[in-house]
Amino acid sequence: MTVAQTPSGRTAVRSSARDLAQIAVFAALIAALTLPGTIPVGIGVPITLQTLGVMLAGAILGARKGALAVTVYVALGLAGLPILAGATGGLAVLVGPTGGYLVGFILGALVIGWLAERLTPRLQFWTLLIATSVGGILAVYLVGIPWLTAVTGMPIWAAIATGSLPFLVGDAIKAVIAALVAAGVHRAWPGLIAEKSWPWRRSRAAAPSTETAATDIG
């Protein structure tokens, strides 16, 4: 009996260890992409390569592991490690103009992974580009810009003009690069992301079962 249970237990432990390793690797990747430095644009929100790492985490690992990888990176930075933009760290960053973008990174990876899981098995460049653009740009801006408005007191239109437009071209290039890399990774190692159904497809699939059960009871 012990022998029969061992393979299953080993598989579970191996899978858990692999997940933790992937999360750690991508958290380190995001930190490494911050090292080349920043390009200041005069509003306290510098241009960095962080977003590329966030996009890669979501597009390659999926929603859960991708968001966890970004969360680990953000948590380590807020704990004081100088791995955030401009080699900064600490809780003070969270209440600054970049704080919203850090929170948006987590949401962005979650959205990218959620979309990627539902684009399988067609994880090709164009479908992944949709995921990286929606999650890596739109979702991050939806959190970062209102946060910038709240911290600096500037009107929302000014925050959009200064907190998104200077980064838009660069983020679009990062989305393309992330989609290209992720598509190549999924071709080489299929199965990294488990396929999941769109919510409306699950609803349609459940409907016949309910009707069948009603018919059987009748």
N, C-alpha and C positions, 0 to 999 in steps of 0.2 A: 504493500500500500504506500509505503514511503517512497519507493522508487517511482511509482506512477505519478505521485504529486510533485516530485522534484523538477521534472522538465518544465511544468507549468510555472512553478515558483521561480525558477531560473529565468524563464522568459519575461516574467513580470518585473523582476529585479533588473534584468538587462535593459528592458524598455524604459524603466524609470531612470536608470543611470544614463542612458542615451539621451533622454529628454533633458535631464539636468545639464548634461555636457553641452547640448546644443544651445540651451538658454544661456549658459555661461559664455560660450564662444561668441554668440552674437552680442551679448552685453559688452564683452571686451572689444568686439569689432566696432561698435558704435563709439566707445571711448577712444579707440585708435583713430577713427576718422575725425575726431575732434582735435587730435594732436597737431595736424598741419597748421593750425592757427585760424584766425578769424579775419574777416574783412569788415571793418566798421562802416556803418552807413549813417552815423550821426544821430540815431534815435535810441541807442542803447541795445538794439537787437542786431547782433552781427550776423554776417553770412558765414555759415560753416558747412561741413560735410555730414553733420549729425543726421540730417534728414535722409541721406542716402542709406545709412545704416538702419534707420527705422524702417524704411521701405523694404530693404532686403530682409529684415527680420520677419516682417509680416508676410511678404510674398513667398519666402522659402519655408518658414516654420509653421505658418498658419496663425489663426487668431489667438489661441490660448498661449502657445509657446512664444510666439512673436511678441505679444503684449507683455508676457512675463519677462522676456529678455530686456525690453525697453524699461519696464518697471525696475528691474534690478539695476540697470544703468543709472536711472534717475535717482533711485534710493541711495546708491553709493555716492553720487554727486552731492545730494542734499545732506548726506552724513558727514561731508567734509572733504572727500577726495577731490583733488583738483582736475576733474575729468569733464567738467561742463565747459561751455563755450568760453574762450578766453582763459583757459586753465583755472577756472574758478570752481568753487564748491561751497557747500554750507546752505543752511535754511534761508539765509538772506537772499539768495538767488530766486527763491520761490516767490517772494513778495516784490521782486523787481519786474521790469518790463518783459523779461524773457520767461517769467514763471509760467505764463499761460501756454507758451510753446512747449515747455517741458511736459505739462499735463497733456497737451495736444498730441505729443509724440506717442504717448501710450494709447490714446484713442485712435490715432492714425494707424498704428500697427495692428490694432484690433480690427479696424474696418478693412484694411488691406487683406489680412488673413481670412476674415469672414467672407469676403468676396472671392478670394482665391480658392477657398474650400468648396465654393459652389460653382466655380468655373472648371473644376476638374471633370473629366480627364483632358480638357482642352486648355491646359496651361501653356499657352503659346504667347508670343510677344504681345500681340494686340490685346488679348484678354487681360494679361497681366498689367499692361499699360493702363487700362481702365482702372484696375484695382489700385495701382500705385498712385495714380493721379487723384482719384477720389479720396483715398485714405491719407496719402502722404502730403497732399496739398490742401484739398478742401477741408478735411476733418481737422487738420492742424490749425488752419487759419480760423476755423469756426470757434476754436477755444482761444487761440493766441491773440486775435484782434480785439475781442471784447475785454480780455484781461489787460491788454495794452491801454485801452481806453480808460479802464477803471484805475490803473496805477498812475498814468500820466495826466489824466484829466482832459485829454484832447478829444474833440468830437469824433464820432464813429467814422465819418467820411474821411477825416484827416488820418485816423488810425489805419483805415483801409489803404489810403494813398501812400503812407509811409511804412506801414507794417506788413504789407503784402506785395505791393507793386515792385519794390526793389528786389524782391526775392523770387518773383514769379518765373522769370526766364530760367534762373538757376535751378529752381525746384522742378521745372518742367524737364530740364536736361537730366537731373537726378532721377526723375521718374522713368525716363527712357532707359538710362543705364541700368537701373534696378530691374526693369522689366526684361531687358536683354540678359542680364546675369541670371535672374531667377528662371527664365525660360530654359537657359542652358543647363542649369542645375537640375531642373525637373526632367529634362530629357536624359541626363546622365544617371540620375537617381530617382526614378519614378516611385511614387508611393510615400514621399516625404509628407505630403498633406493628404489626409483622409477625405474622401469625397463626401459631401453633405448636400442635402436637398434644400431647394428654396422653400420658404415657408408656405407659399401657395400650392406648391406641389405636394407637400405633406398633407395639406387640407383636402386636396382632391383625392389623394390616395386613401384617406380615412373615410371619406363619404361613402363609397361603395360598400365598405365593410359594415357601416352602420345600417345601410339599407338592407344588406343581405341578412344581417342579424335580425332586423325587424321582420323580414319576410319569413325567416325560419321560425320565429316565435309565433307568427300568425298562422 
